[in-house]
Every structure is written in C-alpha cells, then in structure tokens.
Amino acid sequence: MTLSLNKCLLERFNYSFTQMHFVDTNCTATTSLQLEGNKRVVQIKAIPRAGWCGNEMVIYDKTVTYSNVLYIPPDDASGIIISSSLKFNFSCTYNLTMQTSRLTALHPLSRNATGPSEDGSGSITATMATFKFNSFNDSLTEDDTLTVGTPFYIGISTTFPDGDTFTLKAERCVASPSLNPGDPSIELISGGCAMTQTMNVQVVENGQSLQVMFVIEAFIFKGQPDVYMWCDVSLCPKDPSTTCQCSSSSGSASTGP
C-alpha cells in the first residue's frame, strides 16, 4: 500500500515528514522522495498484513480490506508548535479471486494474472509455471520435449505478503486446445480436488500455503498441436473451517486437501 503526500505542502504548513508513524507508535513510517509530474512527494509504504503496525483487517465476501492511520506531527525543531497533528485514515481493498494461465510443457510460456483493480483498491498477482521434477524448482523450457504419459509438475504461487492469514487455493483448473478458456476443455481440478476420472492428476499441495502444486501426465488433444492450462485461484483465510479444503463431490485428491 503506497501513500503519497505533497512535500511542499507539508513544509509550508510546518509538518514533519520524518516523524510520521502509524497506529502502532513504534512503527515510524519509512519515507522516500519521489517526483510525480511536476510535484515532489513524500512516499510512504505500508504492508498489507494483518496486525502490521496496527493494521486492521476485514474480510467481506470475496475481498479483504486493510486499514490503518498515518499520524503526521508538527515540526518542533524550533521549539515552538503552531499546528495540531494530522491524522490520515487509509485503507486498501483487494479482490481475493484471480485467474492465471500457463501454456503447458508442450510449448512453455509463463503468464501473470492480476485481479481487477479500481480506485482505492489494490491487486494480487498469481503466477503459474511448469517444472520437470517433483522438486518444483527446475522449470521447463521451449527446448524440452515431453512424451505423452510423462508426468510434469505445475506450480502456482503469489507474493502477497499476508501468508500468516491466507492460503492460496486453486478452485478450478482446465486444459484447452486454444488460448480461449471458453473453448471446449477438460477439467483437471474442480472444487480444489483432482479430477481423477478422466485424467491422471495428483494434487500435492492446495490451500495450505501461498503456493499450489499438482502433477499431471502429459497429453494432447486429437488433431491439435497445443495444450493450454487455466486456473481460477483464490486466497482464503486460515481457520479451523473447511474453507480451503477439497470440496468437490465428483473429484478426489490423491494427497493434500
């Protein structure tokens, strides 16, 4: 979360941008000077994480909102205070659902997906990648060739900082012979569960951390050279409920939730 304040106005009205702090008075705001258009601004970064520097967090339906207060004291260097402290309430709302896609191992391509963003809201990015081995750290490249039936590994991750509060869950993953996710496709994951009736899919991790991992055997569509993969993913709260668990009655996960 980024706040920008006009440096000249702060100085004009005798406020100290070096002593700003959040609700937690021990959290002094870290600032940097930036140029926005023809204005010099003081930029402050706040981390969207529950409890960080006094952050309050509210989850509502498919969004999460983090809020805090920035306090700006008057400059007391002269020993004379002629202004009251300023208090800015600020918040940022994030959509917890997003879609990410990845061209499979037949023609590897990495893509990022960002949830919708509006004024006063933030965005969360999820990235899907394909790997050669179950260590999930050796990416497939365009030079790699997979034989039909050979297992390969899919990983989805997000750098959203509030991993103490949320986990990442792949709700639904499909494979399609084209870049249009609306074209005929086959489900690989539904309700967070591996669809083992038609494909050999194994969920390794889903809804447990900020990464999703599953394994699938390479396949092709008859008469089509390419295979594309699409996943609808969401952040869900860590709690004792089954919110992040496998919830499909028609599928089953080999391991994990």
Protein Blocks (a to p, Z undefined) as FASTA:
>chain_A
ZZdddfklmmmnopafklgccfblmlccddddddehjaccddddddddehiahiacddeh
jaccddddddddddfknopacbdcddddddddddfbdcdddddfklgcdddddddddehi
acddddddddfbfnopaccdfkbccdehiacddddddfbfblmlpccddfbacddfbfbl
kbccddfbgghiacfklpccddfbghkaccdcddddddddehiabdcdddddddddddfb
lklgcfbfkbccfbdZZ
